[in-house]
Amino acid sequence: MLVVGAGVGGISIARGLLRDGHDVTVFERRPDVRAGGGAVTIWSNGSTVLGQLGVDMDGAGQSLSTLQVVTATGRPVTTVDLAAIVDRLGAPVRMVPRRVLLERLLEGFPSERIRCNARATGVVDTEDGVSLEFEDGRSAEGDLLIGADGLHSMVRGIVGAQPAEPTGWCSWQGLVTLPHVTDKHVAQMIIGEHGSIGLWPTGGSDVQWWFDLPWSPDFVRPGCPIDMIRSHFEGWSDSADRVLATLTDEDLARSPFPHFRHPIPRSGRGAITLLGDAAHTMPPTLAQGTNQALLDTMVLCKAISDFATGADGMRRGHRDLTSALRWYEDTRRRKVKAVSWLTTQQVSRSETALRPAAMISGRFMTWALTTFLRSVSHRRMSAEISRDLRAATTTHLVDAND
């Protein structure tokens, strides 16, 4: 089995397939496996999948207990009880630097399964699967191909899915170290009429910050972007002002990150499918991108195990494997569409527009978010997989002790 892309999604699915006894190779166009960017939010649905993959997240990043949402003038909008979500869904919510998450995924992962400096350029169907072609003339054959190659996915183009569309917004974002983080378990969102701010602790004295502003393809980057950001956001809160005082133009060098959204594709083609951002890039509004890639991993591993292997443990044919991919895509499509649609509902609002939201209790908002996460996370399937994995682990330990 071939995987294109050695990011979080690519390593996750490769780790899951290796766990289930499959032969997997991951191809990465860069010279090494390295995560860029800031931090990601791992909600309870993503935490559950990481546990199923055997990824030890103890001590990684920062566990969160509360999300406070206020307006740009400091008026409270709502407080989401993340600890209650953890209790109801049975897994933690944490903010983790992307680099740390990838490092944890790579612990125990066989390095020989990753081929770097391998820029894939095309795919050819074969009688038994696919042949993946590379820029240097090499090729690799496998019984299926999983495109986990991100926003500008080569594999997405091969299956004929539509390219991503800009949403009209962007994030200036990164990580900063603050000497005194008031409450390391509390995340903050600040909403204004023409922008929004996020300040989420990521462990120790580090904080993930982002400043969201309107964006268009003809955007011209200012010579001193920090001056522009300060002029727009200074005075929104003491914490935001502390971050703004720390940042320099160098901290904004890689920003902005325009928000894109992929139209969710229809069924794939033959022995090819998509996973993570290659399948469904979405704005970061709900911080669900990484979690949805992990859920893709869970469902795809389930599909391949159920369809590609018979009750006697023997491998089935190519037709059953392609059926597994179509089942995975159909199973994920409706739930991913719901998440993707909700992320396009822009957070930025005027003070007047936010007043009705402030009348809704934090308890109700917590319940609504919990219900939403439960509804899009294949909870029944997830529970079944977790039970099967625990039973298999117990059997293995018993056999090892006999």
TASUL-V339532 format. One record per residue. N is the residue number from 0. RES is the residue in three letters. OMEGA is omega in degrees with one decimal (* if undefined). BURIAL is 1 if it has 16 or more other C-alpha atoms within 10 Angstrom, else 0. Layout:
n = [N,N]
res = [RES,RES]
omega = [OMEGA,OMEGA]
burial = [BURIAL,BURIAL]
This chain:
n = [0,1,2,3,4,5,6,7,8,9,10,11,12,13,14,15,16,17,18,19,20,21,22,23,24,25,26,27,28,29,30,31,32,33,34,35,36,37,38,39,40,41,42,43,44,45,46,47,48,49,50,51,52,53,54,55,56,57,58,59,60,61,62,63,64,65,66,67,68,69,70,71,72,73,74,75,76,77,78,79,80,81,82,83,84,85,86,87,88,89,90,91,92,93,94,95,96,97,98,99,100,101,102,103,104,105,106,107,108,109,110,111,112,113,114,115,116,117,118,119,120,121,122,123,124,125,126,127,128,129,130,131,132,133,134,135,136,137,138,139,140,141,142,143,144,145,146,147,148,149,150,151,152,153,154,155,156,157,158,159,160,161,162,163,164,165,166,167,168,169,170,171,172,173,174,175,176,177,178,179,180,181,182,183,184,185,186,187,188,189,190,191,192,193,194,195,196,197,198,199,200,201,202,203,204,205,206,207,208,209,210,211,212,213,214,215,216,217,218,219,220,221,222,223,224,225,226,227,228,229,230,231,232,233,234,235,236,237,238,239,240,241,242,243,244,245,246,247,248,249,250,251,252,253,254,255,256,257,258,259,260,261,262,263,264,265,266,267,268,269,270,271,272,273,274,275,276,277,278,279,280,281,282,283,284,285,286,287,288,289,290,291,292,293,294,295,296,297,298,299,300,301,302,303,304,305,306,307,308,309,310,311,312,313,314,315,316,317,318,319,320,321,322,323,324,325,326,327,328,329,330,331,332,333,334,335,336,337,338,339,340,341,342,343,344,345,346,347,348,349,350,351,352,353,354,355,356,357,358,359,360,361,362,363,364,365,366,367,368,369,370,371,372,373,374,375,376,377,378,379,380,381,382,383,384,385,386,387,388,389,390,391,392,393,394,395,396,397,398,399,400,401]
res = [MET,LEU,VAL,VAL,GLY,ALA,GLY,VAL,GLY,GLY,ILE,SER,ILE,ALA,ARG,GLY,LEU,LEU,ARG,ASP,GLY,HIS,ASP,VAL,THR,VAL,PHE,GLU,ARG,ARG,PRO,ASP,VAL,ARG,ALA,GLY,GLY,GLY,ALA,VAL,THR,ILE,TRP,SER,ASN,GLY,SER,THR,VAL,LEU,GLY,GLN,LEU,GLY,VAL,ASP,MET,ASP,GLY,ALA,GLY,GLN,SER,LEU,SER,THR,LEU,GLN,VAL,VAL,THR,ALA,THR,GLY,ARG,PRO,VAL,THR,THR,VAL,ASP,LEU,ALA,ALA,ILE,VAL,ASP,ARG,LEU,GLY,ALA,PRO,VAL,ARG,MET,VAL,PRO,ARG,ARG,VAL,LEU,LEU,GLU,ARG,LEU,LEU,GLU,GLY,PHE,PRO,SER,GLU,ARG,ILE,ARG,CYS,ASN,ALA,ARG,ALA,THR,GLY,VAL,VAL,ASP,THR,GLU,ASP,GLY,VAL,SER,LEU,GLU,PHE,GLU,ASP,GLY,ARG,SER,ALA,GLU,GLY,ASP,LEU,LEU,ILE,GLY,ALA,ASP,GLY,LEU,HIS,SER,MET,VAL,ARG,GLY,ILE,VAL,GLY,ALA,GLN,PRO,ALA,GLU,PRO,THR,GLY,TRP,CYS,SER,TRP,GLN,GLY,LEU,VAL,THR,LEU,PRO,HIS,VAL,THR,ASP,LYS,HIS,VAL,ALA,GLN,MET,ILE,ILE,GLY,GLU,HIS,GLY,SER,ILE,GLY,LEU,TRP,PRO,THR,GLY,GLY,SER,ASP,VAL,GLN,TRP,TRP,PHE,ASP,LEU,PRO,TRP,SER,PRO,ASP,PHE,VAL,ARG,PRO,GLY,CYS,PRO,ILE,ASP,MET,ILE,ARG,SER,HIS,PHE,GLU,GLY,TRP,SER,ASP,SER,ALA,ASP,ARG,VAL,LEU,ALA,THR,LEU,THR,ASP,GLU,ASP,LEU,ALA,ARG,SER,PRO,PHE,PRO,HIS,PHE,ARG,HIS,PRO,ILE,PRO,ARG,SER,GLY,ARG,GLY,ALA,ILE,THR,LEU,LEU,GLY,ASP,ALA,ALA,HIS,THR,MET,PRO,PRO,THR,LEU,ALA,GLN,GLY,THR,ASN,GLN,ALA,LEU,LEU,ASP,THR,MET,VAL,LEU,CYS,LYS,ALA,ILE,SER,ASP,PHE,ALA,THR,GLY,ALA,ASP,GLY,MET,ARG,ARG,GLY,HIS,ARG,ASP,LEU,THR,SER,ALA,LEU,ARG,TRP,TYR,GLU,ASP,THR,ARG,ARG,ARG,LYS,VAL,LYS,ALA,VAL,SER,TRP,LEU,THR,THR,GLN,GLN,VAL,SER,ARG,SER,GLU,THR,ALA,LEU,ARG,PRO,ALA,ALA,MET,ILE,SER,GLY,ARG,PHE,MET,THR,TRP,ALA,LEU,THR,THR,PHE,LEU,ARG,SER,VAL,SER,HIS,ARG,ARG,MET,SER,ALA,GLU,ILE,SER,ARG,ASP,LEU,ARG,ALA,ALA,THR,THR,THR,HIS,LEU,VAL,ASP,ALA,ASN,ASP]
omega = [-174.3,177.0,176.0,179.4,-178.6,171.8,-178.8,-179.3,-178.3,179.7,178.7,-177.8,177.9,179.4,178.8,179.8,175.5,177.0,-176.6,173.0,-179.0,177.7,-173.0,171.0,-179.7,179.8,-177.3,-177.1,-179.4,-178.2,177.7,179.1,-175.7,-178.9,174.4,176.4,-177.0,-176.3,177.1,175.5,174.6,177.6,-175.7,-179.5,177.1,178.9,179.5,-179.5,177.4,176.1,178.6,179.5,179.7,-179.3,-179.8,-179.1,179.2,177.8,-179.8,176.1,-175.6,173.1,-176.8,180.0,-173.5,170.7,179.0,178.3,179.8,175.9,-180.0,177.0,177.0,179.0,178.9,174.3,177.1,172.8,-179.8,-179.2,-178.8,177.5,177.7,176.6,177.9,-180.0,-175.5,-177.2,169.8,178.2,-173.7,168.8,-177.7,174.4,-173.1,171.7,-177.4,178.6,-179.0,179.4,-179.9,177.0,179.3,177.9,-177.4,178.0,-178.7,-179.9,-177.3,-174.7,-179.1,178.2,-178.8,177.8,178.9,-175.8,-178.7,-178.2,-179.3,-177.9,-178.0,-179.3,177.4,175.9,175.6,-179.1,-175.9,-179.0,-176.9,171.1,-178.7,-176.0,-176.4,-176.1,-176.7,176.9,178.2,175.2,177.7,-178.6,177.8,-179.6,171.6,179.8,177.5,177.6,176.6,-170.5,164.3,-173.2,-177.2,-173.3,172.2,-177.2,178.0,177.4,-179.5,-177.5,174.9,178.8,-176.8,177.7,-179.9,179.9,177.3,-178.6,-177.8,178.9,176.8,176.9,163.9,-167.8,177.0,178.5,177.2,175.7,177.9,-176.6,-175.3,174.1,-171.7,178.5,-173.6,-179.5,-175.6,174.4,-178.5,168.9,-179.0,-172.0,175.5,-174.9,-176.9,178.9,177.5,-177.5,171.1,176.9,-173.1,178.2,-178.1,179.4,-177.7,178.2,-177.2,179.7,170.5,178.9,168.6,176.7,-177.3,-179.1,173.7,-177.1,173.9,-177.7,179.6,179.2,177.0,-177.2,178.8,179.6,178.8,-175.2,-178.9,177.2,178.1,-179.6,179.9,-178.4,-178.5,-168.1,-179.4,179.5,180.0,175.9,177.8,-179.1,178.6,179.3,177.1,178.0,-178.9,179.2,-177.7,-172.4,173.9,176.7,178.8,178.3,-178.6,-172.4,-176.5,179.6,4.7,175.5,179.4,176.8,177.1,174.3,175.3,162.9,-177.7,-173.3,170.9,-177.9,-179.6,-174.7,174.8,-175.1,-178.6,174.1,-176.7,-178.6,175.5,-176.5,176.9,-179.4,-170.5,169.9,-179.8,177.0,-175.7,-172.7,-178.6,-177.4,-176.2,-174.5,-179.6,-179.1,178.2,174.3,178.3,176.3,172.3,-179.7,-178.1,-176.0,-179.7,176.3,178.3,-179.0,-177.6,178.8,-176.0,-173.3,-171.1,-178.9,180.0,-180.0,179.6,178.8,-178.8,179.3,175.2,-173.9,-178.0,-178.0,178.8,179.8,177.5,174.6,177.7,-179.8,179.2,177.5,177.3,-178.3,179.9,-178.8,-177.3,-166.5,-174.0,-178.2,178.2,177.5,180.0,179.4,-177.7,179.5,-177.5,-179.2,179.7,178.0,-171.0,-178.3,-172.9,-178.4,174.9,178.4,-179.3,-178.9,-178.0,-177.5,178.3,179.4,-179.9,178.8,178.7,-174.9,175.1,179.1,178.9,179.8,176.9,178.5,-178.0,179.9,177.7,-179.2,179.3,-179.8,179.0,-174.0,-176.2,-170.6,177.8,-171.6,-179.4,177.3,-179.0,179.5,179.1,179.3,-180.0,177.8,-179.1,-179.9,176.7,179.9,179.4,178.4,179.3,179.3,179.9,-179.6,179.0,179.9,-178.7,-178.3,179.9,*]
burial = [1,1,1,1,1,1,1,1,1,1,1,1,1,1,1,1,1,1,0,0,0,0,0,1,1,1,1,1,1,0,0,0,1,0,1,0,0,1,1,1,1,1,1,1,1,1,1,1,1,1,0,1,1,1,1,0,1,0,0,1,1,1,1,1,1,1,1,1,1,1,1,1,0,0,0,1,1,1,1,1,1,1,1,1,1,1,0,0,1,0,1,1,1,1,1,1,1,1,1,1,1,1,1,1,1,1,0,0,0,0,0,0,0,1,1,1,0,1,1,1,0,0,1,0,1,0,0,0,1,1,1,1,1,1,0,0,0,0,1,0,1,1,1,1,1,1,1,1,1,1,1,0,1,1,1,1,0,1,1,0,1,0,1,1,0,1,1,0,1,1,1,1,1,1,1,1,1,1,0,0,1,0,0,1,1,1,1,1,1,1,1,1,0,0,1,1,1,1,1,1,1,1,1,0,0,1,1,1,1,1,1,1,1,0,1,0,0,0,0,0,0,0,0,0,1,1,0,0,1,0,0,0,1,1,0,1,1,0,0,1,0,0,1,1,0,0,0,0,0,0,1,1,0,0,1,1,0,1,1,1,1,1,1,1,1,0,1,1,0,1,1,1,1,1,1,1,1,1,1,1,1,1,1,1,1,1,0,1,1,1,1,1,1,1,1,1,1,1,1,1,1,1,1,1,1,0,1,1,1,0,0,0,0,0,0,0,0,1,0,1,1,1,1,1,1,1,1,1,1,0,1,1,1,0,0,1,1,0,1,1,0,0,1,1,0,0,1,1,1,0,1,0,0,1,0,0,0,1,0,0,0,1,0,0,1,1,1,0,0,1,0,0,1,1,0,1,1,1,0,0,0,1,0,0,1,1,0,0,0,0,0,0,0,0,0,0,0,0,0,0,0,0]
